[in-house]
Every structure is written in structure tokens, then in C-alpha cells.
Amino acid sequence: MFSKSKIQEPGSKAPETVKPTATPTPPPSGQPQGEHKQSAPKAKPPASTLSSDLNITGNIKTSGDIQVEGTVEGDIRAHLLTIGESATIKGEVTADDVVINGRIVGRVRGLKVRLTSTARVEGDIIHKTIAIESGAHFEGSVQRQDDPLSAGRSATRQQQQQGAGGNPSAGTPPRQDAS
């Protein structure tokens, strides 16, 4: 294709090129010959896919990416969560990035939440940024927060404190009136 060599006239001899020979560098001490450690960047693992014939009852938690095509009855926490058109989720969804093509019955928490035209959401959405395409079905409330992911953790702590009889807003036991 392209080269840096000069175009040769017909009948003239092409100049010979000398290829430099590389001398192998010895491996660091303690490392056998032939084994060289390379610090190549780690490849991001592919998204885990839950197929359309899969029904899960229970919570799912990962720091990676998930694509759900089946049915999940439980909460899902992930980095990037994609809900396929045939998917149904009954539970709370929490992820940095949420793309909804299917159905969710429950709360959605995400830094970026996107409802495509085939999305059906029945529940509240707490987000930093949101996009809702024309044709998406949504029943619930929308609330913008700077950090919607940490709000889920603090709400869980508040529920635990309420169950223990504490006042979550003050962090102190409930006030008792003198009779």
C-alpha cells in the first residue's frame, strides 16, 4: 500500500535494507527465561446477561454490569444495569447507570436513568439525570438528588433505627413526655 521507499525506475536495482537485530534483554533476577510480566491494562469484563428464560427470586449485587432479559423478584445493585424489553423486575433497582427497556415494579435509583420508548416503570425514580423517551410508560414520582445512590443506604439505616425504636432524624431515642 504506502511505503517510505522511493519509486524505482524500471531496470534499476532497489537499495538493500538492513534490518537491525534486536538483542533480547535478560529477564529480571529471579524470573525464568521466556517469562516476562507485562503491565497491560486490565480489560473490563463483559456484562453478565440473565437470559429471558431465567427467573430469579432474591437480591443481586455486583460492581460490574448486568443485562437482564428474564424475571427478577428482588433488589438489584450494579454499576451499569440494562433492563431488556422482555424483562420484569419486582424490587428496587440501584445502579450508576440504568437503561430501562422493559418493566420495573419498584423504586429506581441511579446517577443516570434512561427510560426508552418500550419502558414500563411503576414506582418512584430517584436520579441525578434522567431521560424519558416518547412512548415510555411511567407511574410514580421523580426526584432529583445529587447523590441518589447514597440516599438508598441512609434510608435503609433510618428504617433499621425506626425498627429499633430510635428517632432517625435526631439520632437520639424518642422523647418521652412526663405525665
N, C-alpha and C positions, 0 to 999 in steps of 0.2 A: 504494500500500500504506500505509505510515505516513509521516506528514509532520509538520512542526512548525507548520503553519499552523492557524489557528483554524477551527473549524467555522462556516460561514456560514449565516445564516438564509436561508430562501427569499426571493428577491426582492432581497436586499442585494447590493451590488457588492463583489467581492473587492478587497482593497487591492492596489495595484500594487507590484511588487517591482522594485527597481533592481539590475541586475547590475553589479558592479564590472568595469571593463575593465582587463585586465592589460596593462601596457606591457612589451614584450619587453626583456630586458636585453641589452646589447650583448655579443657574444662576446669572450673574452679576446683580447688583441692577438696577431696572427699567425694567428688561426683564422678561416677564411672564414665569412660569414653563413650560418646554416642548419645548420652542423655543430657540435653540442655533444657533448662527451665526457661520458658518464655512467659513474660507477663502480659499476655494478650488480654484485652478487656473481656470480662465475662459476658456472654450472650444472655439476653433476657429470655427466660423460659417462656414457651408458648402458653397461651391461655388454656386453662382447664375447661373442657367442654362437658356439660351434663346433657346427654342426648335426650331426644324427645320421648323415648320410651322409659325414661328413668323417673321414678317417684321417690323423693327423699322426705323423710319425716325426721326433723332435727335441725340443729343450727350448723351453719357452715362459716368457717373463719379462715382467711388466708391473707397473706401480704401480697399475693400475686393477682393475676387476672382470671376472671371466670366468665364463661359464656353459658348461660342457662337456656336450654331448649325444652326441658321437661318440667316437672312439677316439684316444688319445694314447699313443705309446710314447716316453717321455722325461719329464724333470722339468718341473714347473710351479711357478712362483712368481708370486703375485698378492696383491692386498690382500684381496679377497673372492673366494673360489672356490666355485662351486656345481657339484657333480657330478650330472648328471641321471640319471634311472633307467636310461636306455639307454646310458649312458656307461661306458667302461672305460679306466682309466688304469694303465699299467705303468711305474712310475717313482716318484720322490719328489715329494711334494706339500708345498709350503710356502706358508702364507698367514696373514694376521692372523685371518681368519675362514673356516673351512672347513665347508661343508654337504655331506654325502655322502648321495646318494640312490641312487647306482649302485655300480660296482665299482672298487676300487683294489687293485692288487698292488704293494706297496711301502710305504715309510715315509711317515707323515703328520706334519707339524709345523704347529702352529697355536696362536695365543693362545686362540681359541675353536674347538673342534672339535665338530661335531654329526653323529651317525650316526642317520639316520632309519630307520624300520622296513624300508625296502627296501635299505638299505646292505649291501654285502659288502666287507669290508676284510681283506686278507691281508697283514699287516705290522705294524710297531710304530707306536704313536701317541705322540707327544711333545707335550704340551699344557700350557696354563695352566689352562683349564677345559674340561670335556668333558661331553657329554650323549649317552647311548646309549638310543634308544627300544627298546621291546619289539619283538622280531622282527628286529632288526639282526643280521647275521652278522659275527663278528669273530674272527680268529685272529691272535694276536700278543701283544705286551706293551704295557702302558700305563705311561707315565712322566710325572709332573707336574714341570714346571720353571717357574720364574718368568719366564724369557725363553727359550722354546723356539726362537724364530727365530734368535737369535744362536748358539745351540748348533750349528746346522747349519753356520754359517760356520766356527766354530772346529774342528769335526770335519773339515771339508774341509782346513783348514790343517794339522791333525795328520796327515792322510793324505798330504799333499804332503811334510811333513817326514819322515815314515817312508819315503817313496819316495826321499828324498834321503839317507837313512841317519842322520838325526838322531833324538834321543830327544825326542819331543813333550812329555813330562811335565816334563822339566827344562829344555828349550830348549838343551841342550848336546849335543855329539857323544857317541855311546855310549862307555861306559867300556871300556878295553881292559886285560885282566889281563896282568901281566908273567909270562912263562914262565921 
